[in-house]
Amino acid sequence: MSLVPLLLLGLAGILVGGVITLVQQKATKFSIGLVGVLALIALAGGVLWMIPGES
């Protein structure tokens, strides 16, 4: 098993925590959205990496 999906899912969790912190600090909607999109990309990458495929 590869370590990459675990790292991507961990990064997604850290970024979600960052989104929560930004909302609590009343940051700009742009920064909240940007970090949220990065969290979704990391989450999607981690999940898609685990899907078995042809190799």
KAURRA-V695366 format. One record per residue. N is the residue number from 1. RES is the residue in one small letter. SS is DSSP state (~ for helix, > for strand, _ for the rest). OMEGA is omega as a letter, one per 30 degrees, with the letter a starting at -180 (NA if undefined). D_CENTER is the distance of its C-alpha to the mean C-alpha in whole Angstrom. Layout:
n:N res:RES ss:SS omega:OMEGA d_center:D_CENTER
n:N res:RES ss:SS omega:OMEGA d_center:D_CENTER
//
This chain:
n:1 res:m ss:_ omega:a d_center:20
n:2 res:s ss:_ omega:l d_center:18
n:3 res:l ss:_ omega:a d_center:16
n:4 res:v ss:~ omega:a d_center:13
n:5 res:p ss:~ omega:l d_center:11
n:6 res:l ss:~ omega:l d_center:11
n:7 res:l ss:~ omega:l d_center:10
n:8 res:l ss:~ omega:l d_center:7
n:9 res:l ss:~ omega:l d_center:6
n:10 res:g ss:~ omega:l d_center:8
n:11 res:l ss:~ omega:l d_center:5
n:12 res:a ss:~ omega:l d_center:3
n:13 res:g ss:~ omega:l d_center:6
n:14 res:i ss:~ omega:a d_center:7
n:15 res:l ss:~ omega:l d_center:6
n:16 res:v ss:~ omega:l d_center:7
n:17 res:g ss:~ omega:l d_center:10
n:18 res:g ss:~ omega:l d_center:10
n:19 res:v ss:~ omega:l d_center:10
n:20 res:i ss:~ omega:l d_center:13
n:21 res:t ss:~ omega:l d_center:15
n:22 res:l ss:~ omega:l d_center:15
n:23 res:v ss:~ omega:l d_center:16
n:24 res:q ss:~ omega:a d_center:19
n:25 res:q ss:_ omega:a d_center:20
n:26 res:k ss:_ omega:l d_center:20
n:27 res:a ss:_ omega:a d_center:19
n:28 res:t ss:_ omega:a d_center:19
n:29 res:k ss:~ omega:l d_center:18
n:30 res:f ss:~ omega:a d_center:17
n:31 res:s ss:~ omega:l d_center:14
n:32 res:i ss:~ omega:l d_center:13
n:33 res:g ss:~ omega:a d_center:12
n:34 res:l ss:~ omega:l d_center:11
n:35 res:v ss:~ omega:l d_center:8
n:36 res:g ss:~ omega:l d_center:7
n:37 res:v ss:~ omega:l d_center:8
n:38 res:l ss:~ omega:l d_center:6
n:39 res:a ss:~ omega:l d_center:2
n:40 res:l ss:~ omega:l d_center:5
n:41 res:i ss:~ omega:l d_center:6
n:42 res:a ss:~ omega:l d_center:4
n:43 res:l ss:~ omega:l d_center:4
n:44 res:a ss:~ omega:l d_center:8
n:45 res:g ss:~ omega:l d_center:8
n:46 res:g ss:~ omega:l d_center:9
n:47 res:v ss:~ omega:a d_center:11
n:48 res:l ss:~ omega:l d_center:13
n:49 res:w ss:~ omega:a d_center:13
n:50 res:m ss:~ omega:a d_center:15
n:51 res:i ss:_ omega:a d_center:17
n:52 res:p ss:_ omega:l d_center:21
n:53 res:g ss:_ omega:l d_center:22
n:54 res:e ss:_ omega:l d_center:25
n:55 res:s ss:_ omega:NA d_center:25
//
